[in-house]
Amino acid sequence: MDAFFASIELLRYPQLKGLPVVIGGGRRRVDEALQKASDVAQGERALRFIPLDEFPRLKDYVGRGVITTATYAARQFGVGSAMGMMKAAKLCPDAIVLPVDFDEVRKYSRAFKEAIREVAPLVEDRGVDEVYVDFTDVPGGQRDGGRSLARLLQRSILEKTGLTCSIGVAPNKLIAKMASEFNKPNGISIVQEADLQTMIWPLACRKINGIGPKSDAKLAALNIQTIGELAAQEIGRLIDNFGQATGAWMHDAAWGRDTRPVVTESEPVSMSRETTFERDLHAVRDKTELGEVFTRLCEKVAEDLQRKGYVGKTIGIKLRYDNFQSVTRDQTLTHYTADAKIIRQIAGLALKRVPLTQKLRLLGVRVGTLLKAEEATLPASAGATAEEPVPPYMDQLF
């Protein structure tokens, strides 16, 4: 999907189309604030009439949030995903900044995937804004090298959601992933096997999904900058420097080899929610605020489990201190649960096992060891089977 989080906001605020907009930071209270500030009538229709000068600007942002995504107009200033908001403010101070609306994101994510499955049912879910689609046996899927079906998918998604997407068509998932970035936004790129040397080899190694900053830096130290240069390496040299599995995979990837099928069903390992605070919070001085956040995270994880039909019995927490050190702890029940109160209680027990003398910049809650809800027995006393007595909401901590 094209600038998915930002594009969803443009549906809500069409007056922002063509402007630099970044998504990230803060909580979702901006709509109410905008409506109040502009003295317009309440309701979704009124949002489109809010004057531009009422929207918050990046230059006024204070905090350490990061950008989730940005409109293409903002990207022209060098602003991009995962960039710190304060850094982005120096590049594009007048960009409009809006927080993520996760409920809307999930709604549109489900909608665009439904539109795809109506046309091509073999779909692998790759997160909220991306899928792999197997065209092989779809009637007309091979026409024009796949371009006809790609256009049909784009039209179907646009009609159902009002959003655009970019599609890469290739013999395998590895190349299709790269091709999907070639012609954004709202583009279609087709890469055949014969196009490997002309379209793929000139690209930087980082364009291969799976080569991250550390591996890229190591490749650069070996004087390997492009995929073509990577393909020219002896496989033994890559294995010597990256290990047997990674070295062999890099060699195959550079030559466009990928035999992974499109996986239509997969079981999640865990579900989690976490948040980074706008300012560091202390377990004692900010006890009330931390308690509210902690409870809300547990409730959201429970909602995710219930919506997707799962239960779990390993409940854990994640903390990141103000010195960026992270710690995790978990507590395992003898029974499965998807109950928010039980998750909150057991997460509180895990929390007792970490020091809370330092300020916190991040808090997260995770539920693992998942099972389909219909396959599990959920006794009313599931929360009472932990190793320690379950206190009523861990008030002594948060």
C-alpha positions as CSV (number, residue, x, y, z in Angstrom):
1,M,0.0,0.0,0.0
2,D,1.2,3.5,-0.8
3,A,2.1,5.5,2.3
4,F,-0.6,3.5,4.0
5,F,-0.9,5.3,7.4
6,A,-0.7,8.7,5.8
7,S,-3.1,7.9,2.9
8,I,-5.7,6.8,5.5
9,E,-5.5,10.3,7.0
10,L,-5.9,11.9,3.6
11,L,-9.3,10.2,3.3
12,R,-10.3,11.8,6.6
13,Y,-8.7,15.1,5.8
14,P,-8.8,15.5,2.0
15,Q,-7.7,19.2,2.3
16,L,-4.2,17.8,3.1
17,K,-3.7,16.1,-0.2
18,G,-0.5,17.2,-1.9
19,L,0.9,18.6,1.3
20,P,3.8,17.2,3.4
21,V,2.2,15.2,6.2
22,V,3.9,12.9,8.7
23,I,2.3,10.3,10.9
24,G,3.7,9.4,14.3
25,G,4.0,10.6,17.9
26,G,1.3,11.5,20.4
27,R,-2.1,10.0,21.1
28,R,-5.2,10.0,19.0
29,R,-6.9,13.2,20.4
30,V,-6.0,15.5,17.5
31,D,-9.4,15.3,15.8
32,E,-11.3,16.5,18.8
33,A,-8.7,19.3,19.4
34,L,-8.9,20.4,15.7
35,Q,-12.7,20.5,15.8
36,K,-12.7,22.5,19.0
37,A,-10.0,24.9,17.7
38,S,-11.8,25.5,14.4
39,D,-15.2,25.8,16.0
40,V,-16.8,23.5,13.5
41,A,-19.8,21.2,13.9
42,Q,-19.1,17.7,15.4
43,G,-18.9,14.7,13.1
44,E,-16.7,13.1,10.4
45,R,-18.0,15.3,7.6
46,A,-16.9,18.4,9.5
47,L,-13.2,17.3,9.5
48,R,-12.8,18.1,5.8
49,F,-13.6,21.7,6.5
50,I,-11.0,22.4,9.2
51,P,-8.6,25.2,8.0
52,L,-5.0,24.2,7.2
53,D,-3.6,26.7,9.8
54,E,-5.4,24.7,12.6
55,F,-3.3,21.6,12.0
56,P,-0.3,20.9,14.2
57,R,3.1,21.4,12.6
58,L,6.2,19.3,12.9
59,K,8.2,22.3,14.0
60,D,6.1,22.6,17.1
61,Y,6.5,18.9,18.0
62,V,8.4,18.2,21.3
63,G,9.2,14.6,22.1
64,R,11.1,11.6,20.9
65,G,8.5,9.9,18.7
66,V,9.5,8.5,15.4
67,I,7.7,8.8,12.0
68,T,5.6,5.8,11.0
69,T,5.2,7.0,7.5
70,A,5.1,10.2,5.5
71,T,3.3,11.4,2.4
72,Y,5.3,11.5,-0.8
73,A,5.3,15.3,-0.6
74,A,7.1,15.1,2.8
75,R,9.5,12.5,1.5
76,Q,10.9,15.0,-1.0
77,F,12.4,16.8,1.9
78,G,14.2,13.7,3.1
79,V,11.7,12.7,5.7
80,G,11.0,9.0,6.0
81,S,9.8,6.1,8.1
82,A,11.6,5.4,11.4
83,M,13.2,8.9,11.4
84,G,13.0,10.8,14.7
85,M,10.3,13.5,14.7
86,M,12.7,16.1,16.0
87,K,15.2,15.4,13.3
88,A,12.4,15.5,10.7
89,A,11.3,18.8,12.0
90,K,14.7,20.3,10.9
91,L,14.2,19.0,7.4
92,C,10.5,19.9,6.9
93,P,9.4,22.2,9.8
94,D,6.0,23.1,8.2
95,A,4.9,19.5,7.6
96,I,1.6,18.6,9.2
97,V,1.9,16.0,12.0
98,L,-0.8,13.6,12.9
99,P,-0.7,10.6,15.3
100,V,-1.5,7.0,14.1
101,D,-5.1,5.9,14.3
102,F,-4.6,2.2,14.8
103,D,-8.3,1.3,14.7
104,E,-8.6,2.9,11.2
105,V,-5.4,1.3,10.0
106,R,-6.7,-2.2,11.0
107,K,-10.0,-1.5,9.3
108,Y,-8.5,-0.5,6.0
109,S,-6.0,-3.3,6.2
110,R,-8.8,-5.8,6.4
111,A,-10.6,-4.1,3.6
112,F,-7.8,-4.1,1.1
113,K,-7.0,-7.7,1.8
114,E,-10.6,-8.7,1.3
115,A,-10.6,-6.9,-2.1
116,I,-7.5,-8.9,-3.1
117,R,-8.9,-12.3,-2.0
118,E,-12.0,-11.7,-4.1
119,V,-9.8,-11.6,-7.2
120,A,-6.9,-13.8,-6.2
121,P,-7.5,-16.0,-3.1
122,L,-3.9,-17.3,-2.6
123,V,-2.7,-14.4,-0.4
124,E,0.1,-14.3,2.2
125,D,-0.4,-11.7,4.9
126,R,2.8,-9.7,5.5
127,G,1.5,-7.1,8.0
128,V,-1.0,-4.3,7.9
129,D,0.0,-2.9,4.5
130,E,1.6,-5.6,2.4
131,V,0.8,-9.1,1.0
132,Y,2.2,-11.6,-1.4
133,V,-0.3,-12.9,-4.0
134,D,0.2,-16.1,-6.1
135,F,-1.2,-15.4,-9.6
136,T,-0.2,-18.7,-11.1
137,D,-3.7,-20.4,-11.3
138,V,-5.8,-17.2,-11.4
139,P,-7.8,-17.1,-14.7
140,G,-6.0,-14.5,-16.9
141,G,-3.3,-14.1,-14.4
142,Q,-0.5,-14.5,-16.9
143,R,-2.0,-12.1,-19.5
144,D,0.4,-9.3,-20.3
145,G,3.0,-10.8,-18.0
146,G,0.6,-10.3,-15.1
147,R,-0.1,-6.7,-15.7
148,S,-3.8,-7.1,-16.5
149,L,-4.4,-8.8,-13.1
150,A,-2.3,-6.3,-11.3
151,R,-4.4,-3.5,-12.8
152,L,-7.6,-5.3,-11.7
153,L,-6.3,-5.6,-8.2
154,Q,-5.5,-1.9,-8.1
155,R,-8.9,-1.0,-9.3
156,S,-10.6,-3.3,-6.8
157,I,-8.6,-2.0,-3.9
158,L,-9.3,1.6,-4.9
159,E,-13.0,1.0,-5.2
160,K,-13.2,-0.7,-1.8
161,T,-11.0,1.6,0.2
162,G,-10.2,4.7,-1.8
163,L,-6.5,3.9,-1.4
164,T,-3.8,3.2,-4.0
165,C,-1.1,0.5,-4.0
166,S,2.0,-0.4,-5.9
167,I,2.5,-4.0,-7.3
168,G,5.6,-5.9,-8.2
169,V,5.2,-8.9,-10.5
170,A,8.0,-11.4,-10.6
171,P,8.7,-15.1,-10.7
172,N,9.2,-15.2,-6.9
173,K,8.6,-13.4,-3.7
174,L,12.2,-12.0,-3.4
175,I,12.1,-10.1,-6.7
176,A,8.4,-9.2,-6.4
177,K,9.2,-7.4,-3.1
178,M,11.9,-5.3,-4.7
179,A,9.8,-4.6,-7.8
180,S,6.9,-3.3,-5.7
181,E,9.2,-0.3,-4.8
182,F,10.2,0.6,-8.3
183,N,7.2,2.6,-9.4
184,K,5.5,4.2,-6.4
185,P,2.9,5.4,-5.9
186,N,0.2,3.5,-7.7
187,G,2.6,1.8,-10.0
188,I,3.0,-1.7,-11.5
189,S,6.5,-3.1,-12.2
190,I,7.1,-6.4,-13.9
191,V,10.5,-8.2,-13.7
192,Q,11.1,-11.4,-15.7
193,E,13.9,-13.8,-15.1
194,A,15.8,-12.3,-18.1
195,D,15.6,-8.8,-16.5
196,L,17.8,-9.7,-13.5
197,Q,21.0,-8.2,-14.7
198,T,19.5,-5.0,-16.1
199,M,16.9,-4.3,-13.4
200,I,18.1,-5.9,-10.2
201,W,21.9,-6.1,-10.3
202,P,22.5,-2.3,-10.4
203,L,20.6,-1.9,-7.1
204,A,22.2,-1.5,-3.7
205,C,22.5,-4.6,-1.7
206,R,20.2,-3.1,0.9
207,K,17.3,-3.5,-1.6
208,I,17.3,-7.2,-0.9
209,N,14.8,-7.9,1.8
210,G,16.8,-9.4,4.6
211,I,20.0,-7.5,4.2
212,G,20.0,-4.9,7.0
213,P,22.3,-2.1,8.0
214,K,24.9,-4.3,9.8
215,S,25.2,-6.8,6.9
216,D,25.2,-3.9,4.4
217,A,28.1,-2.2,6.3
218,K,30.0,-5.5,6.3
219,L,29.4,-6.0,2.6
220,A,30.6,-2.4,2.0
221,A,33.8,-3.2,3.9
222,L,34.3,-6.0,1.5
223,N,33.9,-3.6,-1.4
224,I,30.5,-5.0,-2.3
225,Q,28.0,-2.2,-3.0
226,T,25.5,-3.5,-5.5
227,I,23.6,-6.7,-6.0
228,G,25.6,-7.3,-9.2
229,E,28.8,-7.1,-7.2
230,L,27.3,-9.5,-4.7
231,A,26.4,-12.0,-7.4
232,A,30.0,-11.8,-8.7
233,Q,31.4,-13.1,-5.4
234,E,32.5,-16.7,-4.9
235,I,30.0,-18.3,-2.6
236,G,32.9,-19.5,-0.4
237,R,33.9,-15.9,0.3
238,L,30.4,-15.0,1.4
239,I,30.3,-18.1,3.6
240,D,33.6,-17.3,5.2
241,N,32.4,-13.8,6.1
242,F,28.8,-14.4,6.9
243,G,28.5,-18.1,7.8
244,Q,27.1,-21.1,6.0
245,A,23.4,-20.2,6.0
246,T,23.6,-16.5,5.5
247,G,26.4,-16.6,2.9
248,A,24.6,-19.2,0.8
249,W,21.4,-17.2,1.1
250,M,23.1,-14.0,0.0
251,H,24.5,-15.7,-3.1
252,D,21.1,-17.1,-4.1
253,A,19.4,-13.8,-3.5
254,A,21.8,-11.9,-5.7
255,W,21.0,-14.4,-8.4
256,G,17.3,-13.9,-7.9
257,R,16.7,-17.4,-6.5
258,D,13.8,-17.9,-4.1
259,T,11.7,-21.0,-3.8
260,R,9.5,-19.9,-0.9
261,P,5.8,-20.5,-1.6
262,V,3.1,-18.1,-0.8
263,V,1.9,-19.2,2.6
264,T,-1.8,-18.6,3.0
265,E,-2.1,-19.7,6.7
266,S,0.3,-19.3,9.5
267,E,-0.1,-19.4,13.3
268,P,1.1,-16.3,15.2
269,V,3.8,-17.0,17.9
270,S,2.7,-14.2,20.1
271,M,0.7,-10.9,20.2
272,S,2.0,-7.8,21.9
273,R,1.4,-4.1,22.4
274,E,4.0,-1.5,23.5
275,T,4.3,2.2,23.7
276,T,7.2,4.7,23.9
277,F,6.5,7.5,26.3
278,E,6.8,11.2,25.2
279,R,8.9,11.7,28.4
280,D,10.6,9.3,30.7
281,L,8.3,8.1,33.5
282,H,9.2,7.0,37.0
283,A,7.5,4.1,38.7
284,V,6.8,6.1,41.8
285,R,6.4,9.7,40.8
286,D,4.4,8.7,37.6
287,K,2.6,5.7,39.2
288,T,-0.9,6.7,38.1
289,E,0.0,7.4,34.5
290,L,2.1,4.2,34.2
291,G,-0.7,2.2,35.7
292,E,-3.2,3.6,33.2
293,V,-0.8,2.8,30.3
294,F,-0.1,-0.7,31.6
295,T,-3.8,-1.5,32.0
296,R,-4.6,-0.1,28.5
297,L,-1.8,-2.2,26.9
298,C,-3.2,-5.4,28.6
299,E,-6.7,-4.5,27.4
300,K,-5.5,-4.0,23.8
301,V,-3.6,-7.3,23.8
302,A,-6.7,-9.0,25.1
303,E,-8.8,-7.4,22.4
304,D,-6.3,-8.5,19.7
305,L,-6.4,-12.1,21.0
306,Q,-10.2,-12.2,21.1
307,R,-10.7,-10.6,17.7
308,K,-8.3,-13.1,16.1
309,G,-9.6,-16.1,18.1
310,Y,-6.5,-16.9,20.1
311,V,-5.7,-17.5,23.8
312,G,-2.2,-17.7,25.4
313,K,-0.6,-18.8,28.6
314,T,2.8,-17.1,28.7
315,I,2.4,-13.4,29.7
316,G,5.4,-11.1,29.6
317,I,6.5,-7.5,29.9
318,K,9.1,-5.5,28.2
319,L,10.7,-2.4,29.7
320,R,13.2,0.1,28.2
321,Y,15.0,2.3,30.7
322,D,16.1,5.9,30.1
323,N,19.6,4.6,29.3
324,F,18.1,2.5,26.5
325,Q,18.7,-0.8,28.3
326,S,15.9,-3.2,27.7
327,V,14.6,-6.1,29.9
328,T,11.9,-8.7,29.5
329,R,10.2,-11.0,32.0
330,D,7.4,-13.5,31.6
331,Q,5.1,-15.6,33.7
332,T,3.5,-18.8,32.5
333,L,0.0,-20.1,33.5
334,T,-1.1,-23.7,33.5
335,H,-4.2,-22.7,31.5
336,Y,-4.9,-20.4,28.5
337,T,-6.5,-17.0,28.7
338,A,-7.5,-14.0,26.6
339,D,-9.0,-12.1,29.6
340,A,-7.7,-8.6,30.1
341,K,-7.9,-8.7,33.9
342,I,-5.9,-11.9,34.1
343,I,-3.3,-10.7,31.6
344,R,-3.0,-7.5,33.7
345,Q,-2.5,-9.5,36.9
346,I,0.0,-11.9,35.6
347,A,1.9,-9.2,33.7
348,G,2.1,-7.4,37.1
349,L,3.7,-10.5,38.6
350,A,6.4,-10.4,35.8
351,L,6.8,-6.7,36.5
352,K,7.7,-7.5,40.2
353,R,10.9,-9.3,38.9
354,V,12.5,-6.2,37.4
355,P,14.1,-3.2,39.1
356,L,12.0,-0.1,38.8
357,T,14.4,2.5,40.2
358,Q,15.3,4.0,36.8
359,K,13.0,6.0,34.6
360,L,11.2,4.2,31.8
361,R,10.9,5.2,28.2
362,L,9.0,2.2,26.9
363,L,6.6,-0.3,28.3
364,G,5.2,-3.4,26.5
365,V,3.0,-6.4,27.2
366,R,3.1,-9.7,25.3
367,V,1.1,-12.9,25.3
368,G,2.7,-16.0,23.9
369,T,2.3,-19.8,23.7
370,L,-0.8,-19.2,21.7
371,L,-3.6,-21.6,20.8
372,K,-6.9,-21.3,18.9
373,A,-9.5,-20.4,21.4
374,E,-11.8,-23.3,20.4
375,E,-9.0,-25.8,21.1
376,A,-8.4,-24.6,24.7
377,T,-10.1,-25.0,28.0
378,L,-10.5,-21.7,29.8
379,P,-11.4,-22.3,33.5
380,A,-12.7,-19.3,35.5
381,S,-9.7,-19.7,37.8
382,A,-7.1,-19.6,35.1
383,G,-5.5,-16.6,36.6
384,A,-4.9,-18.3,40.0
385,T,-2.5,-20.9,38.7
386,A,0.6,-18.7,38.5
387,E,3.5,-19.4,40.7
388,E,2.7,-16.5,43.1
389,P,-0.7,-15.2,44.5
390,V,-2.4,-12.9,42.1
391,P,-2.8,-9.4,43.6
392,P,-5.8,-7.3,42.5
393,Y,-4.0,-4.9,40.0
394,M,-0.5,-4.6,41.3
395,D,-1.2,-1.2,42.9
396,Q,2.0,-1.4,44.8
397,L,3.9,-1.1,41.6
398,F,2.0,1.1,39.2
